[in-house]
Amino acid sequence: MGKTRIAFGAALISVGLMAGPAAAELDNLNLKVVGTWGNLSNWKVNEGPFWNETMPEISGGKIKADAVPQTDVGIKGFEMMRMLKIGVFDVAHGVVGYIAGEDPVVEGIDIAGVAQNWEEIRGAMEAYRPIMEKQFEETYGAKLLATYPFPSQMLWCNAEVNSVEDLKGKKVRVYTTSMGDLVEGLGGTSVTIAFAEVVPALEKKVVDCGITGTMPAYQAKWYQVSTHAFPLKVGYSASFAAVNLGTWNRMNDETKAFLQKSMAEWENSAWEKIIAEDEMGVICNTGEGGTCTEGEPGNMKLVKLSDADTAARKKALEDVVLKRWAERCVAKAGVKCIDDWNATVGKVTGVTAPKP
């Protein structure tokens, strides 16, 4: 974590040096910004401090922000871009999976079961970014400023789940369509439940398992109502920062360039921090592999994946997940949607989506 803080400091120095001479040319802005969940690291460490502290500082006070997490204003994930589009907010941070129901092309950046490590997901998100930029403008009237992840998404179960076979018949909380497809491809039943409602659902056995990131599971205290940590890589909860096009178009060129440069520096820092906390999330939930730096650890059983588990994930991906996504995407955007995905995300991850 120390190296990450040093890297972030260097990034801010770099932005600050760039900002100084140009500050006089910047527009005076007071941006309304909404972020992700207030109790999780992406807001507490990345989004909130950047808008409320760093941005006013590096812009010489020209760009201020009233930034709040979605949990403070009662907005659900799927409402984020609707609010941005109509101008309720100038800038929004959100999770792709929550808005993908409106645009399966956007969904392609983080389809469940595809990327299996940090190199793959970052490469996939970078390769797919031009497609995302186009879709954000056309679907949401927004300019994409950054893409970044949450910690790796896996299963947390209040049931004996020691292999993929044990998922058969189990009820699993999901929050994206492709996650539901993966769970069903593995023989489980997908259930959509809001993040804030998962702990009581696990406690009362409304669901047997839930999917979320490693550190979010700890920060939301899933370890108190779960017994088994099943590290099947489901995804990385690809996230974004975007600005309303009306707000963007009113900025002068210097302000646009400054904001893009600043967000690029911020994006790199966000990736570094989330990657750094990913392994710690597992340690904190299970008490295995090291000392939890965030508080008292849980004592969940950390299941070891077998070759059979990996093979089952790949089969479900090919037989169910990609086929269903391809059908949704072609219905929305035509066969070009599949060609674009295979040439970007597919090329990076070595996965091919079929044409319906």
Disulfide bonds with the S-S distance in Angstrom:
Cys157-Cys209 2.12
Cys284-Cys292 2.06
Cys329-Cys337 1.64
